Amino acid sequence: MANNEKFSFTKAERKKAKLKLNLNGASGSGKTYSALVLASSLGKKIAVIDTENESASLYANEFNFDTLPLRPPYSPDRFIGAITAAFNMGYEVLILDSASHEWVGSGGCLEINDEAAKRFKGNTWSAWSETTPKHRKFIDAILQTDMHIITTTRAKTETAIGEKGKIIKLGMKAEQRDGYEYELTVSLDMLHENKLAVPTKDRTKIFSPEGEVITRETGQKLLAWLNDGRSQEQALQDSFNEALNRIASTNDIAELGIIYTPFKGTDCEAEIASACRNRKSAILSTQGHA
């Protein structure tokens, strides 16, 4: 039987984009300063949501920006409200310093989940069914709000025990939900000893794998790349490939839902959903609940 549905094709074009970037590092690694350097090249009207005891204001003599000191509780809803307010007030660039508080801070997602677990008689897996959608809305606010957004995250050093009990440094783990860096355009680790920014994810291909000091020229290069844009098809393909890698490596059933959500309604939805189901079965089997 013939399909009477009409399809319309339009000429593919490269789209301008808004930067979504994270700077991850220990205290004193230069996250806040570097964020302000980048922001100054991306736009003139800059806002900072400051959860770090107004540390950004220490640079008020060098950069022109407005600030919102955000106090506890650090719930996803309050961050979303602040992001929305910044957009409605016409800011071109928003710095969220830091996004770690939404996850590990007082009133953040981990505390929210602990409270939810009490209603589920200590079952934290069931509690995440309530907490994860709240966190997902926070991520969506960052990704979907039409302005440049730079976030920072606090880092802690991951280690392992090697041969003869030697402690081996594995890298810097952000104090945010696992996989946070995969959501963004660029994610950089800030090295404390030399203030170099080392890319852990870089769709722009601008940053040296060995790391570099962030300057205003860095921001100008990012802005040029954003204004040049890229095809939506290529962007979706990149996200699809990243999602498959994340699905294959995660042992967190709740994270599978986070990975799946952005693909709802896309051509990739069926494949992502199938991969998530298969991975969920494998996780449950490993846990002995299959």
N, C-alpha and C positions, 0 to 999 in steps of 0.2 A: 504494500500500500504506500502510495506517495506521501511524503511529508510536506504539508502545506505551509509549514512555518517559514517566514521570511527572515533572511539573515542580511545584515548590513555591515559591510567592511569599510573602515576608514583608514586613511594613511597613518602609519605608525610614526610617532614623533617622540623625541626625548623630552622628558618633563623636568621642570625645576623641582628641587626637593629642599626640605628643611633638615638641618643637621640634628642628629640624635647621637650624642657622644658621651662616653663615661670615662672619667679619670679615677683610677683605683690606686690607692697607695696608703702607706703608713703615715701617721702624724708627722708633719715636717717635711714631707716629700715634695711639696709645692703644688698640690692639687688645686687649692683655691686660687692662688696667684695665676697658675697656668690657665684655669678656666676663665679668669678675667681677661687675660691676654687674648685668648681665642675670641671671646665675646666681643671685644673691642674692634675686631676685624670683621665680625659678622653683621653688626648693626650699631646704630647710635643709641637706641633706647633699650637699656639693659636693666633687668631686675634680678635680684638674688633672694631666693627663699633660704634663710640661714638658720640651720639647727645647731650650728657649731659655736654657740656663745658669741655670735656676731663677729666671728673672726674675719669675715670678708671686709668689714668696715675698717680694718687696719690698713687697707690699701685705698681708702677713699681719697687720699691726696694724689694718687697716681691714676685712678680710673674714675669715670663718671657713671654712677649707677644708683638705683634705688634698692632699698632692702626691706625685707619683711622678716623680722625675727620670729621664728616659729617655735612655740613651746609645746611640751607634752599636753595631751596625748598625741603620739605620732601615728595616728591611724591613717590608713589609705584614704579614707574620705576627706580628711583635713588637707592632705597633700593635694588631692584632686581639686578641692575647693580653691586652694591657693594658686594652682596652675591655671585654673579657669579664670580666676580674677586677674591674673597677669595678662592673659590673652585678651580679656575684655577691655583692659586698660590700654591696649595698644602697644605693649612691649614687643620688640623685635626678637630679643634674645632673653632666655630665662636660664639662670643657673640654679640648680637644686643642690645645695651644699649642707647636708649630704643625704643621699637616698638610702644610706644604711639605716637611718633611724626608722624609716617606714617598715623595716624588717625586724631589726633587733632592738629598737628603742623602746622607751616606756610607752605603752599603749600601741606598739607596733604589731605586726602580724604574728610574731611568735607568742606574744602575750595574749593576743586575741585568740589564738588557737588553743593555748593552755586553758583559757576560760571556757571555750567551746567544748573542750574535751571533758570538762566536768559534767556537762549536760549529757555527754555520751558515755558516762561511767568510765572515764579514763581512756576511751578509745580514740587515740589521736588521729588515726587514719580516717575515721568518720568525721572528726572535727574539721579536717582539711577540706571536706566537701563544702563547708561554710566559709572557711578562710580563703581558700584559693580564688574564688570569684571576686572577692574584695581586692585581693592583690592584683588580679588580672585587670581590673578596672583602673588601678593605679598605672600599670604598664601601658594600657591603652591610652590613658590621658597623656602620657609622655609621647607615644608614637603618633597619635592622631591629631594632637593640637598643632595648628598651623603656625608654628614659630620655631626658631632654633632653640633646642633645649640641651644644655650641658649638665650632666649630673656628676657627682663625686661619690665614691664609696670608700669607706675605711677598709684597710686590708690587714689580714693576719697571715703570717708565714706558715705555709703548709710544710710539714716535715714527715720523714719516714725513717725507720731504723734499718740501716744497711748492714754490711758485713762487719763482724766484730763489734756490734753495737754502735757503729758510727751513725750519727744523725745526719741525714741528707735533706737539704732544702729542695722542695719540689716547686716552689713558686709562691705567689701571693694570692690568697683566696679572698675575694670580696665578701664583705659582710652584707650580703644580699642573698636572695634565693638563687640556688644553683641555676645557671643558664641565663642569668640576667644580661650578661654581656652579649649573648647571641641575639638579643632583641634589637640592638642598636646598630647604627651605621658604622661607628668606630668605637672600639674599647681599647684603652691604653693603661698599662701599668706604669706608675711613676716610681722610679728608683730613688731611694732616699739619699744614697751616697753621692750621686752626681746629677740628680734632677732630670735624668733622661726619661723620655716617654717611649715605652716599648709597646708596639701593637700586639694585642692578643686577638683582635679581629679588626680588619680594615678593608671595607668594601671599596674605598677610594683608591687604594694602592699608592697613597701619597707618602706614608710613613716608612722610614727605613726599618727593616727587621731588627737591626742592631740598636735602634733607639735614637732619639734626637731631642734636643732642647726645644720646647715649644716657644715660638716667637710670633710676632704679629704677621710675619710672612707665612707662617704655618696656617694661620686663620685665613689669609688671603688666598692661599692655594685651595683650602677647603671650600671657600665661597665660590671660587671659579669652577670647581668640580660640581658643586651643588647647582649652580646656575646653568651649567652645560647640560646637566641631567643625564638620565639614562632611560632606556625603554622599560616600561612597566613589565613587559614580558620577561626581560632579563632579570629584573629585580625579583619577580616571583620565582624564577628558576633558581636564583641564588638562595632565596629563603627556603625553597623546597629541598634543595640539597643539604642545607644546614639542618633542617628539621629532621630529615632521615638520619643524619649522623647523631643528632641529639637523642632521637628515639632509640637508636641502637645502643647507646651508651648509658642511658639513665636506668636507675633502679627505683625511681620514685614514681608511683602510679599517678599521684597528683600532678606531677610535672607533665605527664602525657597529655592531660587536659589542657594545660597551658600551651603546649606545643601545637595542639590541634586547632585551638580556637581561631587563630588568624587565617586559617585556610577554609573556614566555613563559607560556602557559597562560591568557592573558586573551582577551577578545573582540576585542581590537585586534591580536592577534599577527599575523594574516595580512596586514593592511594595513601594519603596521610592517615585516614581513619583506619584503614586495614593494617598499616604498619603499627599503629598504636594498639589495636586489639591484639595483634600477635605478640607485641612486646609485653603487654599486660599479662597475657597468659603465661609467658616465659617467667616474668617476675613472680607471679603467684605460684607457679610450679616450683621455683627455686625456694620460695618461702614455705613450701609444703602445704599450700592451701588449695592446690588445683583440684 
